[in-house]
Amino acid sequence: MNRVSLENGKTQDLEKLRKKKDIARENCDKIFSEGTNGVNKNTYGSRKSRANGELKIANGRYKAERLQTSICQTLSKINTLNNIIRKLKRNFGHLQLDELVVDNVGSENYEPS
């Protein structure tokens, strides 16, 4: 997991949700592996259903937070690049960079004859 500095504690929130997801996975695996050994089938079914539901909820929350963290990281990178572009235009605007032309960079044909 990337540890990019984000707003106050986004990475800690994501880490907490990942741990909750892992705990739910362990609980679910434990119940599934125990089976109906000495347990009423209805009780086992209820436990299995609750554990599976908790796992799905924990997975969903973790994925949502991970996506939100990714969005925040991307927006932060975009903001940084925009600030760099603004500074470049301010410092080198007198050079009229818009008029510079690059001659076919990357268009060479590297295929064997």
C-alpha positions in Angstrom: 0.0 0.0 0.0 1.3 3.4 -0.9 1.9 5.7 2.0 1.3 9.1 0.4 0.6 11.8 3.0 -3.0 12.7 2.8 -5.5 14.7 4.8 -5.4 13.8 8.5 -5.3 10.1 8.9 -6.6 8.7 5.6 -4.0 6.0 5.7 -4.8 5.1 9.3 -8.5 4.8 8.4 -7.7 2.6 5.5 -5.4 0.5 7.7 -8.1 0.1 10.4 -10.6 -1.0 7.7 -8.1 -3.5 6.3 -7.6 -5.0 9.8 -11.4 -5.3 10.3 -11.7 -7.0 6.9 -8.9 -9.4 7.8 -10.6 -10.2 11.2 -14.0 -10.8 9.4 -12.2 -13.1 6.9 -10.6 -15.1 9.8 -13.9 -15.4 11.6 -15.6 -16.5 8.4 -12.9 -19.1 7.7 -13.1 -20.4 11.2 -16.8 -20.9 11.1 -16.6 -22.5 7.7 -13.8 -24.9 8.8 -15.6 -25.9 12.0 -18.6 -27.1 10.1 -21.5 -28.5 12.0 -19.4 -30.4 14.5 -21.7 -30.7 17.5 -23.7 -27.6 16.5 -27.3 -27.5 15.5 -27.6 -27.1 11.7 -29.8 -24.0 12.1 -27.3 -22.4 14.5 -24.5 -23.2 12.1 -26.4 -21.7 9.2 -27.1 -18.6 11.2 -23.4 -18.2 12.2 -22.3 -18.8 8.7 -24.8 -16.3 7.3 -23.8 -13.6 9.8 -20.1 -14.2 9.3 -20.5 -14.0 5.5 -22.6 -10.8 5.8 -20.0 -9.2 8.0 -17.2 -10.1 5.6 -19.1 -8.6 2.6 -19.7 -5.4 4.5 -16.1 -5.2 5.7 -14.9 -5.8 2.1 -17.2 -3.2 0.7 -16.1 -0.5 3.3 -12.4 -1.3 2.7 -12.8 -1.1 -1.1 -14.8 2.2 -0.9 -12.1 3.7 1.4 -9.3 2.5 -0.8 -11.0 4.1 -3.9 -11.5 7.3 -1.9 -7.8 7.3 -0.9 -6.8 6.7 -4.5 -9.0 9.6 -5.7 -7.5 11.9 -3.0 -4.0 10.9 -4.1 -4.7 11.6 -7.8 -6.3 15.0 -7.0 -3.3 15.9 -4.9 -0.9 14.9 -7.8 -3.1 17.0 -10.2 -3.0 20.0 -7.9 0.8 19.7 -7.6 1.3 19.5 -11.4 -1.0 22.5 -11.9 1.0 24.5 -9.4 4.2 23.6 -11.2 2.7 24.6 -14.6 1.6 27.9 -13.1 5.1 28.6 -11.8 6.7 27.7 -15.1 4.4 30.0 -17.0 5.0 32.8 -14.5 8.9 32.3 -14.6 9.3 31.5 -18.3 6.3 33.1 -19.9 8.5 35.7 -21.7 10.1 32.9 -23.8 6.8 32.2 -25.6 6.9 28.5 -25.0 3.8 28.0 -27.0 5.7 28.7 -30.2 8.3 26.0 -29.8 7.8 23.0 -32.1 9.2 19.6 -31.4 10.3 17.7 -34.5 8.5 14.3 -34.6 9.8 13.0 -31.3 9.0 9.3 -30.9 7.8 8.8 -34.5 10.9 7.0 -35.8 10.3 3.7 -37.4 12.2 1.0 -35.5 10.9 -1.9 -37.5 13.5 -4.1 -39.2 13.8 -3.6 -43.0 
